[in-house]
Amino acid sequence: MEHMTEMSRMMFNRVKDPMSISEAVQLLEEGAKFRSFRDKLDAFAYGRDLRKVLTNGLCENHPEAKFDAVDKKIRNWLNGRTQSVSKADAFELAFVLSLSLEDADRFISMVTEEGIHYRDIQELVFAYALSKGMSFSEAKSLYERMPKETGSENGNTDIATSLIKGDVLSIADENELIAYVDKTLPMLGKFHNTAYHLFMEYIGMLEDAGITDGLDDEKAMSVRDVLDSYLYRKSVPAGAKGKKENLSEAQKFIKADWPDETTLSRMKSRQTDVTRKVLILLFLATNGGDAEEDYDFDDDEELTRDEVFADAVARLNLMLSSCGFMKLDPRNRFDWMTMYAMCAEDIFDVDDRFASFLSELYPDGN
Protein backbone atom coordinates (compact mmCIF):
# COMPACT_ATOMS: atom_id res chain seq x y z
CA MET A 1 0.00 0.00 0.00
CA GLU A 2 2.66 2.48 -1.07
CA HIS A 3 2.09 6.11 -2.08
CA MET A 4 -0.73 6.69 0.42
CA THR A 5 -1.68 10.08 1.83
CA GLU A 6 -1.28 10.63 5.56
CA MET A 7 -5.02 10.15 6.10
CA SER A 8 -5.07 6.94 4.03
CA ARG A 9 -2.08 5.60 5.93
CA MET A 10 -3.84 6.30 9.23
CA MET A 11 -6.98 4.47 8.06
CA PHE A 12 -4.89 1.57 6.79
CA ASN A 13 -3.15 1.26 10.14
CA ARG A 14 -6.49 1.32 11.97
CA VAL A 15 -7.36 -1.94 10.17
CA LYS A 16 -4.68 -3.66 12.23
CA ASP A 17 -5.78 -2.19 15.58
CA PRO A 18 -6.98 -4.79 18.13
CA MET A 19 -10.62 -3.75 17.79
CA SER A 20 -13.68 -5.84 18.44
CA ILE A 21 -16.23 -6.31 15.67
CA SER A 22 -18.52 -3.79 17.37
CA GLU A 23 -15.75 -1.19 17.62
CA ALA A 24 -14.85 -1.71 13.96
CA VAL A 25 -18.47 -1.27 12.86
CA GLN A 26 -18.74 1.89 14.95
CA LEU A 27 -15.62 3.25 13.24
CA LEU A 28 -17.13 2.45 9.85
CA GLU A 29 -20.35 4.20 10.83
CA GLU A 30 -19.06 7.39 12.38
CA GLY A 31 -15.51 7.30 13.66
CA ALA A 32 -13.45 7.71 10.51
CA LYS A 33 -12.74 10.08 7.65
CA PHE A 34 -13.84 8.17 4.57
CA ARG A 35 -13.32 9.85 1.22
CA SER A 36 -16.37 11.80 0.02
CA PHE A 37 -17.09 12.84 -3.55
CA ARG A 38 -16.07 16.37 -2.55
CA ASP A 39 -12.71 15.01 -1.35
CA LYS A 40 -12.19 13.34 -4.73
CA LEU A 41 -12.90 16.57 -6.56
CA ASP A 42 -10.66 18.55 -4.20
CA ALA A 43 -7.76 16.19 -4.92
CA PHE A 44 -7.75 17.39 -8.53
CA ALA A 45 -8.75 21.03 -8.06
CA TYR A 46 -5.13 22.21 -7.76
CA GLY A 47 -6.13 25.38 -5.94
CA ARG A 48 -8.92 26.38 -8.31
CA ASP A 49 -12.42 27.49 -7.29
CA LEU A 50 -14.25 24.22 -7.91
CA ARG A 51 -17.74 25.67 -7.98
CA LYS A 52 -16.76 28.25 -10.58
CA VAL A 53 -14.73 25.86 -12.75
CA LEU A 54 -17.37 23.15 -12.72
CA THR A 55 -20.29 25.51 -13.30
CA ASN A 56 -18.61 27.22 -16.23
CA GLY A 57 -17.47 23.94 -17.73
CA LEU A 58 -20.83 22.16 -17.51
CA CYS A 59 -22.75 25.19 -18.78
CA GLU A 60 -20.40 25.36 -21.76
CA ASN A 61 -20.86 21.63 -22.45
CA HIS A 62 -24.64 21.84 -22.05
CA PRO A 63 -25.83 25.24 -23.32
CA GLU A 64 -29.42 24.02 -23.19
CA ALA A 65 -29.23 23.53 -19.41
CA LYS A 66 -30.42 26.23 -17.01
CA PHE A 67 -27.68 27.84 -14.94
CA ASP A 68 -29.60 27.38 -11.66
CA ALA A 69 -30.02 23.66 -12.29
CA VAL A 70 -26.31 23.20 -13.04
CA ASP A 71 -25.34 25.25 -9.99
CA LYS A 72 -27.62 23.17 -7.76
CA LYS A 73 -26.08 19.93 -9.03
CA ILE A 74 -22.60 21.22 -8.28
CA ARG A 75 -23.58 22.43 -4.83
CA ASN A 76 -24.90 18.92 -4.10
CA TRP A 77 -21.52 17.52 -5.15
CA LEU A 78 -19.63 19.95 -2.95
CA ASN A 79 -21.82 19.77 0.17
CA GLY A 80 -21.91 15.98 0.37
CA ARG A 81 -25.46 15.32 -0.79
CA THR A 82 -24.13 13.45 -3.83
CA GLN A 83 -21.53 10.76 -3.21
CA SER A 84 -21.12 9.20 -6.64
CA VAL A 85 -21.56 9.86 -10.34
CA SER A 86 -21.63 7.66 -13.43
CA LYS A 87 -18.49 6.87 -15.37
CA ALA A 88 -19.75 9.04 -18.23
CA ASP A 89 -20.06 11.98 -15.82
CA ALA A 90 -16.61 11.25 -14.39
CA PHE A 91 -15.10 11.46 -17.87
CA GLU A 92 -16.83 14.77 -18.51
CA LEU A 93 -15.54 16.14 -15.21
CA ALA A 94 -12.01 15.10 -16.20
CA PHE A 95 -12.36 17.26 -19.32
CA VAL A 96 -13.92 20.16 -17.35
CA LEU A 97 -11.04 20.03 -14.86
CA SER A 98 -8.55 19.98 -17.80
CA LEU A 99 -6.80 16.93 -16.37
CA SER A 100 -3.89 15.20 -18.03
CA LEU A 101 -4.55 11.66 -19.19
CA GLU A 102 -2.67 10.27 -16.17
CA ASP A 103 -4.63 12.43 -13.72
CA ALA A 104 -7.89 11.67 -15.53
CA ASP A 105 -7.28 7.94 -15.15
CA ARG A 106 -6.58 8.40 -11.43
CA PHE A 107 -9.64 10.60 -10.97
CA ILE A 108 -12.00 8.27 -12.85
CA SER A 109 -10.63 5.29 -10.92
CA MET A 110 -11.14 7.09 -7.60
CA VAL A 111 -14.71 8.11 -8.51
CA THR A 112 -15.95 4.92 -10.21
CA GLU A 113 -13.52 2.31 -8.79
CA GLU A 114 -12.24 1.43 -12.27
CA GLY A 115 -9.84 3.19 -14.58
CA ILE A 116 -10.12 3.95 -18.28
CA HIS A 117 -11.13 0.82 -20.21
CA TYR A 118 -9.35 0.95 -23.55
CA ARG A 119 -11.41 -1.86 -25.12
CA ASP A 120 -14.52 0.33 -24.83
CA ILE A 121 -14.65 2.47 -27.98
CA GLN A 122 -15.99 5.59 -26.28
CA GLU A 123 -13.47 5.40 -23.44
CA LEU A 124 -10.68 4.72 -25.93
CA VAL A 125 -11.65 7.84 -27.90
CA PHE A 126 -12.00 9.97 -24.77
CA ALA A 127 -8.58 8.81 -23.56
CA TYR A 128 -7.06 9.81 -26.90
CA ALA A 129 -8.82 13.20 -26.68
CA LEU A 130 -7.53 13.78 -23.16
CA SER A 131 -3.99 12.92 -24.26
CA LYS A 132 -4.27 15.53 -27.02
CA GLY A 133 -5.75 18.24 -24.77
CA MET A 134 -9.08 18.29 -26.59
CA SER A 135 -12.30 19.67 -25.11
CA PHE A 136 -15.26 17.55 -24.12
CA SER A 137 -17.30 18.69 -27.14
CA GLU A 138 -14.39 17.87 -29.45
CA ALA A 139 -14.09 14.42 -27.86
CA LYS A 140 -17.81 13.74 -28.37
CA SER A 141 -17.60 14.88 -31.99
CA LEU A 142 -14.64 12.57 -32.58
CA TYR A 143 -16.49 9.63 -31.03
CA GLU A 144 -19.47 10.23 -33.34
CA ARG A 145 -17.11 9.75 -36.31
CA MET A 146 -16.03 6.30 -35.14
CA PRO A 147 -17.18 3.06 -36.83
CA LYS A 148 -20.38 1.75 -35.29
CA GLU A 149 -20.17 -0.86 -32.55
CA THR A 150 -21.56 -4.31 -33.26
CA GLY A 151 -23.65 -4.33 -30.09
CA SER A 152 -22.37 -7.78 -29.08
CA GLU A 153 -19.76 -8.75 -26.52
CA ASN A 154 -17.14 -11.19 -27.72
CA GLY A 155 -16.36 -13.38 -24.72
CA ASN A 156 -13.54 -15.11 -26.62
CA THR A 157 -11.55 -11.96 -27.30
CA ASP A 158 -8.21 -12.20 -25.53
CA ILE A 159 -6.42 -9.09 -26.80
CA ALA A 160 -4.80 -7.33 -23.85
CA THR A 161 -6.24 -3.95 -22.95
CA SER A 162 -2.70 -2.73 -22.30
CA LEU A 163 -1.77 -3.42 -25.93
CA ILE A 164 -4.70 -1.37 -27.18
CA LYS A 165 -3.73 1.43 -24.80
CA GLY A 166 -0.21 1.47 -26.19
CA ASP A 167 -1.51 1.53 -29.76
CA VAL A 168 -3.96 4.36 -29.09
CA LEU A 169 -1.44 6.60 -27.35
CA SER A 170 1.00 6.22 -30.25
CA ILE A 171 -1.56 7.33 -32.86
CA ALA A 172 -0.71 10.64 -34.48
CA ASP A 173 -4.02 12.02 -35.74
CA GLU A 174 -7.77 11.54 -35.75
CA ASN A 175 -7.98 9.82 -39.13
CA GLU A 176 -5.42 7.28 -38.01
CA LEU A 177 -7.49 6.68 -34.86
CA ILE A 178 -10.64 6.07 -36.93
CA ALA A 179 -8.75 3.59 -39.12
CA TYR A 180 -7.38 1.82 -36.04
CA VAL A 181 -10.82 1.46 -34.44
CA ASP A 182 -12.24 0.16 -37.73
CA LYS A 183 -9.50 -2.48 -37.93
CA THR A 184 -9.75 -3.60 -34.31
CA LEU A 185 -13.55 -3.35 -33.93
CA PRO A 186 -14.06 -7.15 -33.60
CA MET A 187 -11.61 -7.19 -30.69
CA LEU A 188 -13.20 -4.32 -28.76
CA GLY A 189 -16.00 -4.49 -26.20
CA LYS A 190 -17.43 -2.77 -23.15
CA PHE A 191 -16.85 -5.66 -20.74
CA HIS A 192 -13.64 -6.49 -18.90
CA ASN A 193 -12.15 -9.74 -20.24
CA THR A 194 -9.69 -10.46 -17.43
CA ALA A 195 -12.35 -9.80 -14.80
CA TYR A 196 -14.76 -12.15 -16.59
CA HIS A 197 -12.22 -14.97 -16.85
CA LEU A 198 -11.36 -14.64 -13.15
CA PHE A 199 -15.05 -14.45 -12.25
CA MET A 200 -15.74 -17.70 -14.11
CA GLU A 201 -12.73 -19.36 -12.46
CA TYR A 202 -13.78 -18.30 -8.96
CA ILE A 203 -17.49 -19.01 -9.39
CA GLY A 204 -16.68 -22.39 -10.92
CA MET A 205 -14.59 -23.33 -7.88
CA LEU A 206 -17.44 -22.43 -5.53
CA GLU A 207 -20.11 -24.18 -7.60
CA ASP A 208 -17.96 -27.31 -7.59
CA ALA A 209 -17.26 -27.11 -3.85
CA GLY A 210 -20.02 -29.59 -3.03
CA ILE A 211 -18.56 -32.12 -5.46
CA THR A 212 -15.01 -31.61 -4.22
CA ASP A 213 -16.02 -32.03 -0.59
CA GLY A 214 -18.46 -34.86 -1.25
CA LEU A 215 -21.13 -32.95 0.64
CA ASP A 216 -24.05 -33.13 -1.75
CA ASP A 217 -24.08 -36.39 -3.69
CA GLU A 218 -21.74 -34.93 -6.30
CA LYS A 219 -24.16 -32.14 -7.13
CA ALA A 220 -22.72 -28.75 -8.03
CA MET A 221 -23.90 -25.73 -6.10
CA SER A 222 -26.41 -23.40 -7.72
CA VAL A 223 -25.83 -19.66 -7.99
CA ARG A 224 -28.19 -19.22 -5.04
CA ASP A 225 -26.18 -21.75 -3.00
CA VAL A 226 -23.00 -19.81 -3.74
CA LEU A 227 -24.66 -16.56 -2.64
CA ASP A 228 -25.90 -18.08 0.59
CA SER A 229 -22.73 -20.02 1.45
CA TYR A 230 -19.98 -17.65 0.32
CA LEU A 231 -21.30 -14.19 -0.56
CA TYR A 232 -23.32 -13.40 2.58
CA ARG A 233 -26.63 -12.92 0.77
CA LYS A 234 -28.64 -13.43 3.97
CA SER A 235 -26.56 -10.92 5.94
CA VAL A 236 -27.17 -7.90 3.70
CA PRO A 237 -30.81 -6.73 3.53
CA ALA A 238 -32.23 -6.91 0.03
CA GLY A 239 -34.98 -4.35 0.68
CA ALA A 240 -38.34 -4.18 -1.02
CA LYS A 241 -38.33 -2.64 -4.47
CA GLY A 242 -39.55 0.94 -4.41
CA LYS A 243 -39.61 1.04 -0.62
CA LYS A 244 -37.51 3.65 1.17
CA GLU A 245 -35.18 2.10 3.73
CA ASN A 246 -34.01 3.70 6.94
CA LEU A 247 -30.30 2.97 6.54
CA SER A 248 -27.20 4.84 7.67
CA GLU A 249 -24.68 6.13 5.12
CA ALA A 250 -22.37 3.21 5.92
CA GLN A 251 -25.16 0.67 5.54
CA LYS A 252 -26.21 2.18 2.21
CA PHE A 253 -22.64 2.22 0.90
CA ILE A 254 -21.90 -1.40 1.79
CA LYS A 255 -25.25 -2.61 0.47
CA ALA A 256 -24.96 -0.78 -2.88
CA ASP A 257 -24.62 -3.25 -5.79
CA TRP A 258 -24.45 -6.26 -3.47
CA PRO A 259 -24.85 -9.27 -5.79
CA ASP A 260 -28.06 -11.25 -6.01
CA GLU A 261 -29.01 -14.33 -8.02
CA THR A 262 -29.99 -12.33 -11.10
CA THR A 263 -26.78 -10.29 -11.02
CA LEU A 264 -24.49 -13.32 -10.89
CA SER A 265 -26.48 -15.17 -13.56
CA ARG A 266 -26.27 -12.17 -15.89
CA MET A 267 -22.52 -11.91 -15.27
CA LYS A 268 -22.07 -15.61 -16.08
CA SER A 269 -23.94 -15.26 -19.37
CA ARG A 270 -22.08 -12.01 -20.10
CA GLN A 271 -25.19 -9.91 -20.23
CA THR A 272 -23.62 -7.49 -17.76
CA ASP A 273 -20.06 -6.66 -16.75
CA VAL A 274 -18.36 -8.16 -13.71
CA THR A 275 -18.16 -5.61 -10.90
CA ARG A 276 -15.25 -4.90 -8.62
CA LYS A 277 -17.29 -5.70 -5.51
CA VAL A 278 -18.29 -9.14 -6.80
CA LEU A 279 -14.72 -9.95 -7.78
CA ILE A 280 -13.42 -8.97 -4.32
CA LEU A 281 -16.04 -11.15 -2.61
CA LEU A 282 -15.17 -14.11 -4.85
CA PHE A 283 -11.44 -13.56 -4.28
CA LEU A 284 -11.99 -13.76 -0.53
CA ALA A 285 -14.20 -16.84 -0.85
CA THR A 286 -11.59 -18.72 -2.92
CA ASN A 287 -8.45 -17.20 -1.42
CA GLY A 288 -7.64 -15.79 -4.82
CA GLY A 289 -8.35 -18.90 -6.84
CA ASP A 290 -7.04 -21.46 -4.37
CA ALA A 291 -9.66 -22.07 -1.70
CA GLU A 292 -7.60 -24.90 -0.24
CA GLU A 293 -4.23 -23.13 -0.34
CA ASP A 294 -1.85 -24.53 2.23
CA TYR A 295 0.99 -22.16 2.91
CA ASP A 296 4.29 -24.01 2.51
CA PHE A 297 6.50 -22.40 5.10
CA ASP A 298 9.49 -23.99 6.79
CA ASP A 299 8.72 -25.59 10.15
CA ASP A 300 10.84 -23.01 11.93
CA GLU A 301 9.34 -20.10 10.00
CA GLU A 302 5.93 -18.77 10.96
CA LEU A 303 4.65 -15.60 9.38
CA THR A 304 3.14 -13.02 11.68
CA ARG A 305 -0.43 -11.83 11.29
CA ASP A 306 0.85 -8.62 9.68
CA GLU A 307 2.93 -10.58 7.16
CA VAL A 308 0.03 -12.85 6.18
CA PHE A 309 -2.21 -9.76 5.89
CA ALA A 310 0.34 -7.90 3.75
CA ASP A 311 0.61 -10.90 1.43
CA ALA A 312 -3.19 -11.16 1.06
CA VAL A 313 -3.54 -7.42 0.35
CA ALA A 314 -0.75 -7.56 -2.24
CA ARG A 315 -2.37 -10.51 -4.04
CA LEU A 316 -5.80 -8.87 -4.02
CA ASN A 317 -4.38 -5.58 -5.32
CA LEU A 318 -2.52 -7.44 -8.08
CA MET A 319 -5.78 -9.10 -9.12
CA LEU A 320 -7.68 -5.79 -9.12
CA SER A 321 -4.99 -4.02 -11.14
CA SER A 322 -4.93 -6.81 -13.73
CA CYS A 323 -8.66 -6.22 -14.26
CA GLY A 324 -8.40 -2.44 -14.55
CA PHE A 325 -10.01 -1.86 -11.15
CA MET A 326 -8.92 0.48 -8.38
CA LYS A 327 -6.63 -1.04 -5.76
CA LEU A 328 -7.88 -1.31 -2.18
CA ASP A 329 -8.48 2.12 -0.72
CA PRO A 330 -8.53 2.35 3.10
CA ARG A 331 -10.72 5.47 2.81
CA ASN A 332 -13.40 3.52 0.93
CA ARG A 333 -15.89 1.94 3.36
CA PHE A 334 -16.24 -1.40 1.57
CA ASP A 335 -12.48 -1.70 1.11
CA TRP A 336 -11.81 -0.83 4.75
CA MET A 337 -14.30 -3.47 5.90
CA THR A 338 -12.66 -5.99 3.55
CA MET A 339 -9.19 -5.27 4.89
CA TYR A 340 -10.41 -5.44 8.48
CA ALA A 341 -11.82 -8.91 7.75
CA MET A 342 -8.59 -9.97 6.03
CA CYS A 343 -6.48 -8.91 9.01
CA ALA A 344 -7.28 -12.08 10.96
CA GLU A 345 -5.03 -14.24 13.11
CA ASP A 346 -5.48 -17.07 10.59
CA ILE A 347 -6.27 -16.80 6.86
CA PHE A 348 -9.13 -19.24 7.36
CA ASP A 349 -10.79 -16.92 9.90
CA VAL A 350 -11.46 -14.24 7.28
CA ASP A 351 -14.89 -15.62 6.36
CA ASP A 352 -16.11 -15.64 9.99
CA ARG A 353 -14.73 -12.15 10.54
CA PHE A 354 -16.46 -10.81 7.42
CA ALA A 355 -19.76 -12.50 8.30
CA SER A 356 -19.63 -11.23 11.88
CA PHE A 357 -18.97 -7.69 10.66
CA LEU A 358 -22.02 -7.78 8.38
CA SER A 359 -24.21 -9.26 11.09
CA GLU A 360 -23.20 -6.40 13.41
CA LEU A 361 -23.70 -3.79 10.69
CA TYR A 362 -27.12 -5.18 9.72
CA PRO A 363 -28.48 -6.64 12.98
CA ASP A 364 -31.86 -7.44 11.40
CA GLY A 365 -30.38 -9.10 8.31
CA ASN A 366 -32.78 -10.13 5.57
N, C-alpha and C positions, 0 to 999 in steps of 0.2 A: 504493500500500500504506500508506495513512494509518491512524492510530489503532492502531498496533502497540505491544505491550509491548516493554520493553527487550530481553528474550530473543528475541522474534520479530524485532525489527529486526536483532539480531546475526545470526540465522540467515539472514535475507533478504540481508544484506550478504555473508555467506559464499558465497552463490550466485555472486557476481561476482568472487570471489577467483580468481587465476590458478592453479587446481588442475588436475592431470592427472585423467584418468578414474579411475585407481586411487586417487588421494588422495580424490576425491569419494566413491567407493564406500566407502572406509574410514571417512569421516566419517559416511556414512549408516548404516554398520554399528555404529559404536561411539564416534565422536568428537563427538557432538552431543547436545543436550538436546531430544529430540522430546517432544511433549506426550502424556503418559500419560492413562489414564482417571482416575486419581487427580488429576492436575493439573486436569482439566476439572471434576471435582467441587469441588476446592478453590477454583476461580475463582468459585464461586457459594455457598460456605459462609458468607461474611461473618462470620468469626470464631466460628462455631458448632462444636460437637463433632460432626463428621460421623457418626462411628460411632453415637453416641447418637441423633441426629436421624433417620438413615436406618433404624436398627433399630426405633425406636418407630413411625415412619411406616409402614414395610412390615408390621409386625406388626398395626397397626391396620387396614390395608387388607386384610390376609389373615389373619383370626383363626384360620383352620384350619391355618395353617402353624406348624411347631414353631420356637420361639425359636432353638434352636441352629442349625437349618438356615438361618434368615434371617441370623443373626450370621455364620455361615461365609461366606455369599454376600457380605456387606458387607466382611468382612475380605479376601476375594479381590479385591474392587474396590479396596480401599485399599492393598493390598500389591503391586499390579501383576500379579497372576496373571490378572486379567480386563482386557482392553483395549478391549472394546466391548460394547454392549448393543443390543437391538432398539429400533426407534423407539417401540414401545408402552411399553417399559420406561423410555425416556428421558422420555416424557410423564409417566409415573407419578412419576418422580423429580422432575420439575419441580413437581408438586403437593406431594410430600413436603417439598421444600425451600421451599415457599410462595413461589415466584418470581412476579414480576409477568409479565404477558404478554410484555413486551419482553425481559425476562431469560430467560423460558422459551424464546422463539424463538431467542435467541442460544445458550442451553445445548443445545437440541435440535439446532441446526445444527452446533455444535461436536462433539457426540457422534455424530451420524448423517450429517453432511456435507450435510444438507438441512434447511431450515427448515420451519415449519408449512405444510402444504398445504391451503389453504382450500377446494379442490374435493373433498377427501375428507371425507365426512360426519362420521366420527368425529373427525378432526382439527379440523374446523370447530366441532363441539360442544365439544371439549376447550378450544379457544382461547377460545370464549365463556365457558366455565366459569372459566378462568384469569383472564379480564378482570373477572369478577364476584367473584373471591376464593372460589370454591367449593372444596370438598374433592374428592379423587379419587373417593370413593364417590358423592358428589352428581353429579359429572360423568358417571360410568358410568350412574347411574340416569336422567339426562337423555337420554343417548344411546339408551338402551333405549326411550324414548318417541318417538323419531324415526320418520318414515315409512321403510318398508323399502327398501333399495337394490335396484335392478333386477338387479344381478349382471353387467351388461354394461358395456363401456367404449365410450363414444361417441367415436370418433376424429375426428368432424366438428364437435365442440363447440369453439367458439372464444371463449366467454366468458372474459374475463380474470380470473385468480385475484385480482388486486388489487381488482377491482370487488366480488367476493364478500366479500373481507376487509372492505372498507369498509361493505358492507351489514350484515354480521354484527356488527361492533363498534358499529353505531348502533342495534341492536335493544334494546328496553327490557326485555322479560321473556321467560320461557321459552315461553309460549304463542305469542308472536309469532315466536320462533325456529322452533318446530315448523311454523308456517304458512309461514314463509319456505322452509324445507327442502322442504316438500311442493310448493311452487310451483316451485322451481328444481331439483327432483330430476332431470329429464331432462338438465340441464346440468352435473350433478356427476359426479365419477369419481375413482378412486384414482390414475390415471396423470397424468403431467405433460404437458400439451398442447404447450407451447412447446418442451420438451425433445424430444418426439417429432417435431415438425415440423423442428427443426434436425437431429435424427438422420437423418431421411429425406433431407434436403437434402445433408448431408455424405456419407452412404453412397451416395446416388445419384451424386454427383460421382466417387467412387472406383470404383464399379462401371462407370461410363462412361469411365473413364480410358483403357482399352484402345482404345475407339472413337475418342476424341478424339486420341490419339497415333498412331492407325493401327498399333498394335503387334500386333493379334491378329485380323486379318481382320474388323474391325468387330464383334467379339464382346465383349459386356459381361463384366466380371469377375464371378465367383461370389462368394458370401460368403466362402468359403474362400480365394479369391484375395486378397480384400481383407485378410483376417486375416494372410495370409502376407506380403503386399507392404507393408502400411501399419500393421498393429497388432501386429507383432512376436510373432506366435503361436509361432514356432519358438525364440524367445529365452527365453521364460518356461516353465519345466517344468510340464507338465500334471499329472503325478503319477498313479499308479494308484489307482483308486477303492478306498477302504477300507485303503490301505496308508499306514502312518505314514512321513512324510518327515523326514529329518534336515536341517531348514532353520533358519537364524538368524531372529531376530525381524524383521530388516529384510527378508529374503527372503520370509518368510511374509506380511508386511504388503503388500509390492508385489504379490505373486502373488494375494492375496485378490481374488476376483471379477474376475479377468482374463478378458476375453471369449473365448468359443469359438464354434464354428459354430452350435451350438444356441442359445446366448444371443442372438447377433445375429439369427438367424432368428425367434426368439420376440419380440424387440423390434420387428422389421419388421412382423410380423403382429399386433402389439399384444396379445400374450398375456402379456407381462411389461413392467414399466416400464423406461424408459431410465435407466441409471445415470450418475452423475456421472463415474466413471472412463472409461466408454466415450465419453461426450461430449467429455471432455478429449482423449482419444486421437484422436478424429475431427477435433476442432478443429485439433490440431497437424498432422494428415495433410493437411488442406485449407487450412491457414492461415486458419482461421475462415470457410470458405465460399468462398475464392478461392485455389485451389491454385496458380494461375498469376499471382498478384498481382505487379505490377511497380510498385514504389514510384516515384511521379512527383515527384522532388525536382529543384530547380533544379540546373544543372550545377555551380554554384559552392557548392552546399550539400550536404554529406554528413553524415548523421546518425552519431553515434558509436555504438559497440556498446551503451552504456548507454541511449541514447535509443531505439534500435530495440527493445531488451529492454523498456524501460518501456512502449512503445507496445503490444507484444505482450501483456504482462501485463495492461494496462488493457483491451484488447479481450477477452481471455479472461475476466477478472473480470466484465466487462459481460455476456458471454454466460451465465456461471454464475448471476449475479444474476437475469437475465431468466427463468431456468428454476427459480428457487427454491432453487438449490444454494449451498453455502458458497463464498465466494471463496477463492482460493489462500491456503493457510496455510503459511508457511515452517517451522512446527514439526510439519507432517504429512509423513511420509516420502515418500509418492507425490508430493505437491505440491512438496516440495523438489527431488526428482529431476527433475520436470517443468520447474521454473524453471531448474535447472542446465542442462538440455538447451536451453532457450530462450535462454539467455545465450550465444549463439554469435557469432562474428565476423560471420557472414552468416546471414540468416534461412533460407537454403536449406541450411545446415549442421545445422539442428536435428535432422533425421531421423538423420543419421549419429551425432550426439552422443548421442541417445537410445538408438539401437541399440548403440552401443559401451558405454554405461553398463550396459545389461541384460546384454550378453555378459560383462562383467567381474563383475557381481553374480551371474550364474548361469553359471559357466564351463563346466558340462557341458551346458547348454541342455536341449532336449527329447530 
